[in-house]
């Protein structure tokens, strides 16, 4: 059990976000993509993920797109999607129900207005028993 926990922690710190990284975007888009696979058959209380936008010049934007995919046989109910934190905003195309094999996306944009650290959180309220939280961070810097 301890080995499994250490392996999982090592994987968490090795990647900017957990999930399957999709193909690298073109240099013009500057948007990364990550997929989170959901399976209602596995009972998990909360799932925490982390994403770091890194050093971002003030008044410029960086974005990432998170995909939710239902790999289970049971439809997953998406109750609500919220974002918290200054400098972060989101838009999404998720329906209320995500059926088997379907996926939807949430695009998060980080736009710092001053220098210094920023922290936020993207919350997915899926069912009464399971939530997903993506902890966001970034740093506003001067453009040089």
Phi and psi in degrees as GROMACS dihedral restraints (atoms count N, CA, C in turn):
[ dihedral_restraints ]
;  ai    aj    ak    al  type     phi  dphi    fc
    3     4     5     6     1   -64.6    20    10
    4     5     6     7     1   -38.5    20    10
    6     7     8     9     1   -64.7    20    10
    7     8     9    10     1   -41.1    20    10
    9    10    11    12     1   -63.0    20    10
   10    11    12    13     1   -41.7    20    10
   12    13    14    15     1   -64.2    20    10
   13    14    15    16     1   -43.9    20    10
   15    16    17    18     1   -64.2    20    10
   16    17    18    19     1   -40.0    20    10
   18    19    20    21     1   -63.3    20    10
   19    20    21    22     1   -43.5    20    10
   21    22    23    24     1   -64.2    20    10
   22    23    24    25     1   -43.2    20    10
   24    25    26    27     1   -63.2    20    10
   25    26    27    28     1   -40.8    20    10
   27    28    29    30     1   -61.3    20    10
   28    29    30    31     1   -40.0    20    10
   30    31    32    33     1   -66.2    20    10
   31    32    33    34     1   -38.3    20    10
   33    34    35    36     1   -61.4    20    10
   34    35    36    37     1   -43.5    20    10
   36    37    38    39     1   -81.0    20    10
   37    38    39    40     1   -14.9    20    10
   39    40    41    42     1   -82.4    20    10
   40    41    42    43     1   -20.3    20    10
   42    43    44    45     1  -118.9    20    10
   43    44    45    46     1   145.2    20    10
   45    46    47    48     1   -65.5    20    10
   46    47    48    49     1   -27.9    20    10
   48    49    50    51     1  -150.5    20    10
   49    50    51    52     1   146.7    20    10
   51    52    53    54     1   -77.3    20    10
   52    53    54    55     1   153.0    20    10
   54    55    56    57     1   125.2    20    10
   55    56    57    58     1   179.4    20    10
   57    58    59    60     1   -91.7    20    10
   58    59    60    61     1   120.1    20    10
   60    61    62    63     1   -74.6    20    10
   61    62    63    64     1   128.2    20    10
   63    64    65    66     1   -83.5    20    10
   64    65    66    67     1   172.4    20    10
   66    67    68    69     1   -52.5    20    10
   67    68    69    70     1   146.4    20    10
   69    70    71    72     1   -62.4    20    10
   70    71    72    73     1   134.0    20    10
   72    73    74    75     1   -72.3    20    10
   73    74    75    76     1   166.0    20    10
   75    76    77    78     1   -67.9    20    10
   76    77    78    79     1   154.7    20    10
   78    79    80    81     1   -59.0    20    10
   79    80    81    82     1   -22.8    20    10
   81    82    83    84     1   -75.6    20    10
   82    83    84    85     1   -30.5    20    10
   84    85    86    87     1   -81.7    20    10
   85    86    87    88     1   -33.1    20    10
   87    88    89    90     1    52.1    20    10
   88    89    90    91     1    34.9    20    10
   90    91    92    93     1  -123.5    20    10
   91    92    93    94     1   128.9    20    10
   93    94    95    96     1   -94.0    20    10
   94    95    96    97     1   161.0    20    10
   96    97    98    99     1  -134.9    20    10
   97    98    99   100     1   141.2    20    10
   99   100   101   102     1  -137.5    20    10
  100   101   102   103     1   144.5    20    10
  102   103   104   105     1  -114.8    20    10
  103   104   105   106     1   133.2    20    10
  105   106   107   108     1  -110.9    20    10
  106   107   108   109     1   117.4    20    10
  108   109   110   111     1   -90.6    20    10
  109   110   111   112     1   127.8    20    10
  111   112   113   114     1  -107.9    20    10
  112   113   114   115     1   143.9    20    10
  114   115   116   117     1  -144.0    20    10
  115   116   117   118     1   104.3    20    10
  117   118   119   120     1   -63.8    20    10
  118   119   120   121     1   -19.5    20    10
  120   121   122   123     1   -69.8    20    10
  121   122   123   124     1   -23.4    20    10
  123   124   125   126     1   -94.4    20    10
  124   125   126   127     1   122.4    20    10
  126   127   128   129     1   -87.1    20    10
  127   128   129   130     1   107.7    20    10
  129   130   131   132     1  -124.5    20    10
  130   131   132   133     1   133.5    20    10
  132   133   134   135     1   -71.7    20    10
  133   134   135   136     1   -60.1    20    10
  135   136   137   138     1  -136.3    20    10
  136   137   138   139     1   147.0    20    10
  138   139   140   141     1  -121.8    20    10
  139   140   141   142     1   126.4    20    10
  141   142   143   144     1  -112.0    20    10
  142   143   144   145     1   133.3    20    10
  144   145   146   147     1  -128.1    20    10
  145   146   147   148     1   163.7    20    10
  147   148   149   150     1  -135.7    20    10
  148   149   150   151     1   139.0    20    10
  150   151   152   153     1  -139.7    20    10
  151   152   153   154     1   132.0    20    10
  153   154   155   156     1  -115.8    20    10
  154   155   156   157     1   118.6    20    10
  156   157   158   159     1   -75.6    20    10
  157   158   159   160     1   -14.6    20    10
  159   160   161   162     1    75.9    20    10
  160   161   162   163     1  -159.8    20    10
  162   163   164   165     1   -79.5    20    10
  163   164   165   166     1   118.2    20    10
  165   166   167   168     1  -124.9    20    10
  166   167   168   169     1   125.4    20    10
  168   169   170   171     1   -58.2    20    10
  169   170   171   172     1   140.8    20    10
  171   172   173   174     1   -60.1    20    10
  172   173   174   175     1   146.8    20    10
  174   175   176   177     1    62.5    20    10
  175   176   177   178     1    22.9    20    10
  177   178   179   180     1  -123.5    20    10
  178   179   180   181     1   161.5    20    10
  180   181   182   183     1  -117.3    20    10
  181   182   183   184     1   145.8    20    10
  183   184   185   186     1  -128.1    20    10
  184   185   186   187     1   146.8    20    10
  186   187   188   189     1  -137.6    20    10
  187   188   189   190     1   159.0    20    10
  189   190   191   192     1  -141.7    20    10
  190   191   192   193     1   146.5    20    10
  192   193   194   195     1  -115.8    20    10
  193   194   195   196     1   123.5    20    10
  195   196   197   198     1  -102.5    20    10
  196   197   198   199     1   127.8    20    10
  198   199   200   201     1  -104.7    20    10
  199   200   201   202     1   132.2    20    10
  201   202   203   204     1  -103.4    20    10
  202   203   204   205     1   129.3    20    10
  204   205   206   207     1  -128.5    20    10
  205   206   207   208     1   131.9    20    10
  207   208   209   210     1   -89.1    20    10
  208   209   210   211     1   108.4    20    10
  210   211   212   213     1   -95.2    20    10
  211   212   213   214     1    -1.4    20    10
  213   214   215   216     1   -92.2    20    10
  214   215   216   217     1   179.1    20    10
  216   217   218   219     1   -92.3    20    10
  217   218   219   220     1   -17.4    20    10
  219   220   221   222     1   -98.0    20    10
  220   221   222   223     1   134.9    20    10
  222   223   224   225     1   -59.2    20    10
  223   224   225   226     1   143.1    20    10
  225   226   227   228     1  -105.0    20    10
  226   227   228   229     1   127.9    20    10
  228   229   230   231     1   -88.4    20    10
  229   230   231   232     1   125.5    20    10
  231   232   233   234     1  -100.4    20    10
  232   233   234   235     1   105.6    20    10
  234   235   236   237     1   -74.4    20    10
  235   236   237   238     1   -47.3    20    10
  237   238   239   240     1  -163.4    20    10
  238   239   240   241     1   154.5    20    10
  240   241   242   243     1  -131.9    20    10
  241   242   243   244     1   122.5    20    10
  243   244   245   246     1  -131.1    20    10
  244   245   246   247     1   153.5    20    10
  246   247   248   249     1  -126.5    20    10
  247   248   249   250     1   143.7    20    10
  249   250   251   252     1  -128.4    20    10
  250   251   252   253     1   150.0    20    10
  252   253   254   255     1   114.3    20    10
  253   254   255   256     1   136.2    20    10
  255   256   257   258     1   -65.7    20    10
  256   257   258   259     1   141.7    20    10
  258   259   260   261     1    88.4    20    10
  259   260   261   262     1    -5.9    20    10
  261   262   263   264     1  -116.5    20    10
  262   263   264   265     1   140.5    20    10
  264   265   266   267     1  -145.0    20    10
  265   266   267   268     1   161.1    20    10
  267   268   269   270     1  -141.6    20    10
  268   269   270   271     1   154.6    20    10
  270   271   272   273     1  -140.7    20    10
  271   272   273   274     1   150.8    20    10
  273   274   275   276     1  -146.1    20    10
  274   275   276   277     1   163.7    20    10
  276   277   278   279     1  -127.1    20    10
  277   278   279   280     1    33.1    20    10
  279   280   281   282     1   -85.3    20    10
  280   281   282   283     1   130.6    20    10
  282   283   284   285     1   -79.2    20    10
  283   284   285   286     1   175.7    20    10
  285   286   287   288     1   -68.5    20    10
  286   287   288   289     1   -34.1    20    10
  288   289   290   291     1  -119.5    20    10
  289   290   291   292     1   133.9    20    10
  291   292   293   294     1  -110.6    20    10
  292   293   294   295     1   108.0    20    10
  294   295   296   297     1   -84.0    20    10
  295   296   297   298     1   169.8    20    10
  297   298   299   300     1   -51.0    20    10
  298   299   300   301     1   126.9    20    10
  300   301   302   303     1    82.6    20    10
  301   302   303   304     1   -10.6    20    10
  303   304   305   306     1   -80.6    20    10
  304   305   306   307     1   155.9    20    10
  306   307   308   309     1  -141.4    20    10
  307   308   309   310     1   158.0    20    10
  309   310   311   312     1  -137.8    20    10
  310   311   312   313     1   170.1    20    10
  312   313   314   315     1  -132.2    20    10
  313   314   315   316     1   152.0    20    10
  315   316   317   318     1  -128.2    20    10
  316   317   318   319     1   123.0    20    10
  318   319   320   321     1  -100.9    20    10
  319   320   321   322     1   125.0    20    10
  321   322   323   324     1  -109.9    20    10
  322   323   324   325     1   130.2    20    10
  324   325   326   327     1  -114.5    20    10
  325   326   327   328     1   132.1    20    10
  327   328   329   330     1  -110.6    20    10
  328   329   330   331     1   122.2    20    10
  330   331   332   333     1  -136.7    20    10
  331   332   333   334     1    95.6    20    10
  333   334   335   336     1   -74.6    20    10
  334   335   336   337     1   143.6    20    10
  336   337   338   339     1  -109.6    20    10
  337   338   339   340     1    -7.1    20    10
  339   340   341   342     1  -149.3    20    10
  340   341   342   343     1   166.1    20    10
  342   343   344   345     1   -76.9    20    10
  343   344   345   346     1   152.9    20    10
  345   346   347   348     1   120.6    20    10
  346   347   348   349     1   178.9    20    10
  348   349   350   351     1   -78.6    20    10
  349   350   351   352     1   148.5    20    10
  351   352   353   354     1  -128.2    20    10
  352   353   354   355     1   141.2    20    10
  354   355   356   357     1  -133.5    20    10
  355   356   357   358     1   142.4    20    10
  357   358   359   360     1  -153.7    20    10
  358   359   360   361     1  -177.8    20    10
  360   361   362   363     1  -153.6    20    10
  361   362   363   364     1   135.5    20    10
  363   364   365   366     1  -105.4    20    10
  364   365   366   367     1   120.4    20    10
  366   367   368   369     1  -110.4    20    10
  367   368   369   370     1   132.3    20    10
  369   370   371   372     1  -113.5    20    10
  370   371   372   373     1   116.1    20    10
  372   373   374   375     1   -96.5    20    10
  373   374   375   376     1   102.4    20    10
  375   376   377   378     1   -93.7    20    10
  376   377   378   379     1   -50.5    20    10
  378   379   380   381     1  -144.7    20    10
  379   380   381   382     1   179.1    20    10
  381   382   383   384     1   -67.1    20    10
  382   383   384   385     1   -21.6    20    10
  384   385   386   387     1  -105.0    20    10
  385   386   387   388     1    -9.1    20    10
  387   388   389   390     1  -143.3    20    10
  388   389   390   391     1   131.8    20    10
  390   391   392   393     1  -132.7    20    10
  391   392   393   394     1   155.2    20    10
  393   394   395   396     1  -121.0    20    10
  394   395   396   397     1   134.1    20    10
  396   397   398   399     1  -125.5    20    10
  397   398   399   400     1   130.1    20    10
  399   400   401   402     1  -112.7    20    10
  400   401   402   403     1   113.5    20    10
  402   403   404   405     1   -82.3    20    10
  403   404   405   406     1   126.1    20    10
  405   406   407   408     1  -111.1    20    10
  406   407   408   409     1   145.3    20    10
  408   409   410   411     1  -151.7    20    10
  409   410   411   412     1   160.3    20    10
  411   412   413   414     1  -170.4    20    10
  412   413   414   415     1   173.0    20    10
  414   415   416   417     1  -136.3    20    10
  415   416   417   418     1   126.8    20    10
  417   418   419   420     1   -81.6    20    10
  418   419   420   421     1   130.3    20    10
  420   421   422   423     1  -132.6    20    10
  421   422   423   424     1   160.4    20    10
  423   424   425   426     1   -72.8    20    10
  424   425   426   427     1   146.0    20    10
  426   427   428   429     1   -80.5    20    10
  427   428   429   430     1   127.9    20    10
